[in-house]
Amino acid sequence: MKPEYDLTKMKSRPNPYAKKLKQQVNLSLGVEVIEYFEKKSTRKRNFVSTIN
């Protein structure tokens, strides 16, 4: 490997797998499930991150 590479000479291209990395999913959750994750999360409105 070279110690340094000149990135200005490289040709950029979009990642062909970018669309496969994440896919949006919608779920209907009951009130009990939402309350459970609200109690489990560290911040009040950050329970969505806990679910993910």
mmCIF file as gemmi writes it, N, C-alpha and C atoms, coordinates in Angstrom:
data_model
loop_
_atom_site.group_PDB
_atom_site.id
_atom_site.type_symbol
_atom_site.label_atom_id
_atom_site.label_alt_id
_atom_site.label_comp_id
_atom_site.label_asym_id
_atom_site.label_entity_id
_atom_site.label_seq_id
_atom_site.pdbx_PDB_ins_code
_atom_site.Cartn_x
_atom_site.Cartn_y
_atom_site.Cartn_z
_atom_site.occupancy
_atom_site.B_iso_or_equiv
_atom_site.pdbx_formal_charge
_atom_site.auth_seq_id
_atom_site.auth_asym_id
_atom_site.pdbx_PDB_model_num
ATOM 1 N N . MET Axp A 1 ? 0.833 -1.187 0 1 0 ? 1 A 1
ATOM 2 C CA . MET Axp A 1 ? 0 0 0 1 0 ? 1 A 1
ATOM 3 C C . MET Axp A 1 ? 0.873 1.244 0 1 0 ? 1 A 1
ATOM 4 N N . LYS Axp A 2 ? 0.367 2.269 -0.615 1 0 ? 2 A 1
ATOM 5 C CA . LYS Axp A 2 ? 1.07 3.545 -0.626 1 0 ? 2 A 1
ATOM 6 C C . LYS Axp A 2 ? 0.848 4.252 0.704 1 0 ? 2 A 1
ATOM 7 N N . PRO Axp A 3 ? 1.801 5.068 1.132 1 0 ? 3 A 1
ATOM 8 C CA . PRO Axp A 3 ? 1.58 5.821 2.376 1 0 ? 3 A 1
ATOM 9 C C . PRO Axp A 3 ? 0.474 6.867 2.23 1 0 ? 3 A 1
ATOM 10 N N . GLU Axp A 4 ? 0.307 7.416 1.005 1 0 ? 4 A 1
ATOM 11 C CA . GLU Axp A 4 ? -0.752 8.389 0.754 1 0 ? 4 A 1
ATOM 12 C C . GLU Axp A 4 ? -1.366 8.136 -0.62 1 0 ? 4 A 1
ATOM 13 N N . TYR Axp A 5 ? -2.641 8.437 -0.754 1 0 ? 5 A 1
ATOM 14 C CA . TYR Axp A 5 ? -3.347 8.289 -2.023 1 0 ? 5 A 1
ATOM 15 C C . TYR Axp A 5 ? -3.933 9.631 -2.429 1 0 ? 5 A 1
ATOM 16 N N . ASP Axp A 6 ? -3.882 9.941 -3.718 1 0 ? 6 A 1
ATOM 17 C CA . ASP Axp A 6 ? -4.469 11.169 -4.236 1 0 ? 6 A 1
ATOM 18 C C . ASP Axp A 6 ? -5.936 10.881 -4.585 1 0 ? 6 A 1
ATOM 19 N N . LEU Axp A 7 ? -6.828 11.32 -3.718 1 0 ? 7 A 1
ATOM 20 C CA . LEU Axp A 7 ? -8.256 11.031 -3.895 1 0 ? 7 A 1
ATOM 21 C C . LEU Axp A 7 ? -8.902 11.872 -4.986 1 0 ? 7 A 1
ATOM 22 N N . THR Axp A 8 ? -8.238 12.911 -5.441 1 0 ? 8 A 1
ATOM 23 C CA . THR Axp A 8 ? -8.812 13.735 -6.506 1 0 ? 8 A 1
ATOM 24 C C . THR Axp A 8 ? -8.786 13.009 -7.841 1 0 ? 8 A 1
ATOM 25 N N . LYS Axp A 9 ? -7.941 12.018 -7.992 1 0 ? 9 A 1
ATOM 26 C CA . LYS Axp A 9 ? -7.847 11.265 -9.242 1 0 ? 9 A 1
ATOM 27 C C . LYS Axp A 9 ? -8.815 10.089 -9.299 1 0 ? 9 A 1
ATOM 28 N N . MET Axp A 10 ? -9.439 9.785 -8.171 1 0 ? 10 A 1
ATOM 29 C CA . MET Axp A 10 ? -10.35 8.643 -8.121 1 0 ? 10 A 1
ATOM 30 C C . MET Axp A 10 ? -11.699 9.003 -8.724 1 0 ? 10 A 1
ATOM 31 N N . LYS Axp A 11 ? -12.319 8.052 -9.375 1 0 ? 11 A 1
ATOM 32 C CA . LYS Axp A 11 ? -13.657 8.24 -9.908 1 0 ? 11 A 1
ATOM 33 C C . LYS Axp A 11 ? -14.657 7.793 -8.837 1 0 ? 11 A 1
ATOM 34 N N . SER Axp A 12 ? -15.59 8.663 -8.508 1 0 ? 12 A 1
ATOM 35 C CA . SER Axp A 12 ? -16.591 8.298 -7.517 1 0 ? 12 A 1
ATOM 36 C C . SER Axp A 12 ? -17.787 7.658 -8.203 1 0 ? 12 A 1
ATOM 37 N N . ARG Axp A 13 ? -18.474 6.807 -7.475 1 0 ? 13 A 1
ATOM 38 C CA . ARG Axp A 13 ? -19.685 6.168 -7.992 1 0 ? 13 A 1
ATOM 39 C C . ARG Axp A 13 ? -20.6 5.895 -6.814 1 0 ? 13 A 1
ATOM 40 N N . PRO Axp A 14 ? -21.889 5.879 -7.041 1 0 ? 14 A 1
ATOM 41 C CA . PRO Axp A 14 ? -22.82 5.624 -5.941 1 0 ? 14 A 1
ATOM 42 C C . PRO Axp A 14 ? -22.729 4.178 -5.466 1 0 ? 14 A 1
ATOM 43 N N . ASN Axp A 15 ? -23.019 3.99 -4.211 1 0 ? 15 A 1
ATOM 44 C CA . ASN Axp A 15 ? -22.999 2.664 -3.621 1 0 ? 15 A 1
ATOM 45 C C . ASN Axp A 15 ? -24.17 1.851 -4.178 1 0 ? 15 A 1
ATOM 46 N N . PRO Axp A 16 ? -23.911 0.725 -4.858 1 0 ? 16 A 1
ATOM 47 C CA . PRO Axp A 16 ? -25.014 -0.056 -5.428 1 0 ? 16 A 1
ATOM 48 C C . PRO Axp A 16 ? -25.856 -0.766 -4.365 1 0 ? 16 A 1
ATOM 49 N N . TYR Axp A 17 ? -25.345 -0.867 -3.142 1 0 ? 17 A 1
ATOM 50 C CA . TYR Axp A 17 ? -26.061 -1.567 -2.076 1 0 ? 17 A 1
ATOM 51 C C . TYR Axp A 17 ? -26.748 -0.622 -1.1 1 0 ? 17 A 1
ATOM 52 N N . ALA Axp A 18 ? -26.71 0.672 -1.35 1 0 ? 18 A 1
ATOM 53 C CA . ALA Axp A 18 ? -27.252 1.647 -0.41 1 0 ? 18 A 1
ATOM 54 C C . ALA Axp A 18 ? -28.746 1.444 -0.165 1 0 ? 18 A 1
ATOM 55 N N . LYS Axp A 19 ? -29.5 1.115 -1.182 1 0 ? 19 A 1
ATOM 56 C CA . LYS Axp A 19 ? -30.948 0.936 -1.002 1 0 ? 19 A 1
ATOM 57 C C . LYS Axp A 19 ? -31.277 -0.344 -0.244 1 0 ? 19 A 1
ATOM 58 N N . LYS Axp A 20 ? -30.367 -1.295 -0.237 1 0 ? 20 A 1
ATOM 59 C CA . LYS Axp A 20 ? -30.609 -2.556 0.453 1 0 ? 20 A 1
ATOM 60 C C . LYS Axp A 20 ? -30.246 -2.486 1.929 1 0 ? 20 A 1
ATOM 61 N N . LEU Axp A 21 ? -29.545 -1.44 2.354 1 0 ? 21 A 1
ATOM 62 C CA . LEU Axp A 21 ? -29.088 -1.347 3.729 1 0 ? 21 A 1
ATOM 63 C C . LEU Axp A 21 ? -30.239 -1.128 4.708 1 0 ? 21 A 1
ATOM 64 N N . LYS Axp A 22 ? -31.134 -0.218 4.381 1 0 ? 22 A 1
ATOM 65 C CA . LYS Axp A 22 ? -32.256 0.072 5.267 1 0 ? 22 A 1
ATOM 66 C C . LYS Axp A 22 ? -33.553 0.056 4.478 1 0 ? 22 A 1
ATOM 67 N N . GLN Axp A 23 ? -34.578 -0.408 5.136 1 0 ? 23 A 1
ATOM 68 C CA . GLN Axp A 23 ? -35.89 -0.421 4.521 1 0 ? 23 A 1
ATOM 69 C C . GLN Axp A 23 ? -36.889 0.035 5.567 1 0 ? 23 A 1
ATOM 70 N N . GLN Axp A 24 ? -37.743 0.964 5.192 1 0 ? 24 A 1
ATOM 71 C CA . GLN Axp A 24 ? -38.717 1.498 6.114 1 0 ? 24 A 1
ATOM 72 C C . GLN Axp A 24 ? -39.838 0.489 6.325 1 0 ? 24 A 1
ATOM 73 N N . VAL Axp A 25 ? -40.214 0.309 7.591 1 0 ? 25 A 1
ATOM 74 C CA . VAL Axp A 25 ? -41.283 -0.606 7.955 1 0 ? 25 A 1
ATOM 75 C C . VAL Axp A 25 ? -42.228 0.133 8.895 1 0 ? 25 A 1
ATOM 76 N N . ASN Axp A 26 ? -43.504 0.013 8.663 1 0 ? 26 A 1
ATOM 77 C CA . ASN Axp A 26 ? -44.508 0.625 9.533 1 0 ? 26 A 1
ATOM 78 C C . ASN Axp A 26 ? -45.185 -0.468 10.347 1 0 ? 26 A 1
ATOM 79 N N . LEU Axp A 27 ? -45.255 -0.24 11.655 1 0 ? 27 A 1
ATOM 80 C CA . LEU Axp A 27 ? -45.895 -1.192 12.555 1 0 ? 27 A 1
ATOM 81 C C . LEU Axp A 27 ? -46.937 -0.466 13.401 1 0 ? 27 A 1
ATOM 82 N N . SER Axp A 28 ? -48.035 -1.099 13.615 1 0 ? 28 A 1
ATOM 83 C CA . SER Axp A 28 ? -49.03 -0.566 14.534 1 0 ? 28 A 1
ATOM 84 C C . SER Axp A 28 ? -48.764 -1.193 15.897 1 0 ? 28 A 1
ATOM 85 N N . LEU Axp A 29 ? -48.454 -0.353 16.878 1 0 ? 29 A 1
ATOM 86 C CA . LEU Axp A 29 ? -48.141 -0.836 18.215 1 0 ? 29 A 1
ATOM 87 C C . LEU Axp A 29 ? -49.249 -0.444 19.169 1 0 ? 29 A 1
ATOM 88 N N . GLY Axp A 30 ? -49.531 -1.329 20.103 1 0 ? 30 A 1
ATOM 89 C CA . GLY Axp A 30 ? -50.528 -1.034 21.118 1 0 ? 30 A 1
ATOM 90 C C . GLY Axp A 30 ? -49.992 -0.065 22.15 1 0 ? 30 A 1
ATOM 91 N N . VAL Axp A 31 ? -50.884 0.506 22.924 1 0 ? 31 A 1
ATOM 92 C CA . VAL Axp A 31 ? -50.508 1.47 23.96 1 0 ? 31 A 1
ATOM 93 C C . VAL Axp A 31 ? -49.589 0.825 24.986 1 0 ? 31 A 1
ATOM 94 N N . GLU Axp A 32 ? -49.842 -0.432 25.332 1 0 ? 32 A 1
ATOM 95 C CA . GLU Axp A 32 ? -49.027 -1.13 26.317 1 0 ? 32 A 1
ATOM 96 C C . GLU Axp A 32 ? -47.587 -1.29 25.833 1 0 ? 32 A 1
ATOM 97 N N . VAL Axp A 33 ? -47.421 -1.577 24.561 1 0 ? 33 A 1
ATOM 98 C CA . VAL Axp A 33 ? -46.086 -1.755 23.994 1 0 ? 33 A 1
ATOM 99 C C . VAL Axp A 33 ? -45.333 -0.43 23.995 1 0 ? 33 A 1
ATOM 100 N N . ILE Axp A 34 ? -46 0.649 23.623 1 0 ? 34 A 1
ATOM 101 C CA . ILE Axp A 34 ? -45.36 1.963 23.613 1 0 ? 34 A 1
ATOM 102 C C . ILE Axp A 34 ? -44.974 2.376 25.034 1 0 ? 34 A 1
ATOM 103 N N . GLU Axp A 35 ? -45.846 2.158 25.993 1 0 ? 35 A 1
ATOM 104 C CA . GLU Axp A 35 ? -45.535 2.494 27.384 1 0 ? 35 A 1
ATOM 105 C C . GLU Axp A 35 ? -44.359 1.672 27.902 1 0 ? 35 A 1
ATOM 106 N N . TYR Axp A 36 ? -44.277 0.413 27.506 1 0 ? 36 A 1
ATOM 107 C CA . TYR Axp A 36 ? -43.16 -0.438 27.917 1 0 ? 36 A 1
ATOM 108 C C . TYR Axp A 36 ? -41.834 0.128 27.42 1 0 ? 36 A 1
ATOM 109 N N . PHE Axp A 37 ? -41.771 0.521 26.148 1 0 ? 37 A 1
ATOM 110 C CA . PHE Axp A 37 ? -40.528 1.048 25.592 1 0 ? 37 A 1
ATOM 111 C C . PHE Axp A 37 ? -40.224 2.453 26.107 1 0 ? 37 A 1
ATOM 112 N N . GLU Axp A 38 ? -41.251 3.231 26.46 1 0 ? 38 A 1
ATOM 113 C CA . GLU Axp A 38 ? -41.014 4.534 27.08 1 0 ? 38 A 1
ATOM 114 C C . GLU Axp A 38 ? -40.362 4.363 28.438 1 0 ? 38 A 1
ATOM 115 N N . LYS Axp A 39 ? -40.791 3.366 29.205 1 0 ? 39 A 1
ATOM 116 C CA . LYS Axp A 39 ? -40.189 3.101 30.516 1 0 ? 39 A 1
ATOM 117 C C . LYS Axp A 39 ? -38.769 2.564 30.368 1 0 ? 39 A 1
ATOM 118 N N . LYS Axp A 40 ? -38.536 1.78 29.343 1 0 ? 40 A 1
ATOM 119 C CA . LYS Axp A 40 ? -37.231 1.157 29.135 1 0 ? 40 A 1
ATOM 120 C C . LYS Axp A 40 ? -36.194 2.133 28.581 1 0 ? 40 A 1
ATOM 121 N N . SER Axp A 41 ? -36.643 3.162 27.852 1 0 ? 41 A 1
ATOM 122 C CA . SER Axp A 41 ? -35.707 4.112 27.24 1 0 ? 41 A 1
ATOM 123 C C . SER Axp A 41 ? -35.135 5.051 28.3 1 0 ? 41 A 1
ATOM 124 N N . THR Axp A 42 ? -33.955 5.597 28.003 1 0 ? 42 A 1
ATOM 125 C CA . THR Axp A 42 ? -33.29 6.486 28.957 1 0 ? 42 A 1
ATOM 126 C C . THR Axp A 42 ? -33.843 7.9 28.899 1 0 ? 42 A 1
ATOM 127 N N . ARG Axp A 43 ? -34.261 8.35 27.731 1 0 ? 43 A 1
ATOM 128 C CA . ARG Axp A 43 ? -34.853 9.679 27.581 1 0 ? 43 A 1
ATOM 129 C C . ARG Axp A 43 ? -36.344 9.552 27.318 1 0 ? 43 A 1
ATOM 130 N N . LYS Axp A 44 ? -37.079 10.588 27.634 1 0 ? 44 A 1
ATOM 131 C CA . LYS Axp A 44 ? -38.545 10.534 27.546 1 0 ? 44 A 1
ATOM 132 C C . LYS Axp A 44 ? -39.04 10.276 26.121 1 0 ? 44 A 1
ATOM 133 N N . ARG Axp A 45 ? -38.553 11.003 25.131 1 0 ? 45 A 1
ATOM 134 C CA . ARG Axp A 45 ? -39.064 10.876 23.766 1 0 ? 45 A 1
ATOM 135 C C . ARG Axp A 45 ? -38.132 10.089 22.849 1 0 ? 45 A 1
ATOM 136 N N . ASN Axp A 46 ? -37.201 9.353 23.408 1 0 ? 46 A 1
ATOM 137 C CA . ASN Axp A 46 ? -36.241 8.616 22.589 1 0 ? 46 A 1
ATOM 138 C C . ASN Axp A 46 ? -36.569 7.113 22.569 1 0 ? 46 A 1
ATOM 139 N N . PHE Axp A 47 ? -37.821 6.751 22.81 1 0 ? 47 A 1
ATOM 140 C CA . PHE Axp A 47 ? -38.177 5.338 22.858 1 0 ? 47 A 1
ATOM 141 C C . PHE Axp A 47 ? -38.157 4.695 21.489 1 0 ? 47 A 1
ATOM 142 N N . VAL Axp A 48 ? -38.245 5.471 20.41 1 0 ? 48 A 1
ATOM 143 C CA . VAL Axp A 48 ? -38.2 4.91 19.062 1 0 ? 48 A 1
ATOM 144 C C . VAL Axp A 48 ? -36.824 4.292 18.803 1 0 ? 48 A 1
ATOM 145 N N . SER Axp A 49 ? -35.768 4.932 19.28 1 0 ? 49 A 1
ATOM 146 C CA . SER Axp A 49 ? -34.427 4.372 19.152 1 0 ? 49 A 1
ATOM 147 C C . SER Axp A 49 ? -34.305 3.06 19.921 1 0 ? 49 A 1
ATOM 148 N N . THR Axp A 50 ? -34.964 2.983 21.055 1 0 ? 50 A 1
ATOM 149 C CA . THR Axp A 50 ? -34.95 1.741 21.836 1 0 ? 50 A 1
ATOM 150 C C . THR Axp A 50 ? -35.646 0.625 21.074 1 0 ? 50 A 1
ATOM 151 N N . ILE Axp A 51 ? -36.734 0.931 20.394 1 0 ? 51 A 1
ATOM 152 C CA . ILE Axp A 51 ? -37.449 -0.068 19.613 1 0 ? 51 A 1
ATOM 153 C C . ILE Axp A 51 ? -36.591 -0.544 18.439 1 0 ? 51 A 1
ATOM 154 N N . ASN Axp A 52 ? -35.891 0.393 17.782 1 0 ? 52 A 1
ATOM 155 C CA . ASN Axp A 52 ? -35.043 0.034 16.654 1 0 ? 52 A 1
ATOM 156 C C . ASN Axp A 52 ? -33.901 -0.817 17.129 1 0 ? 52 A 1
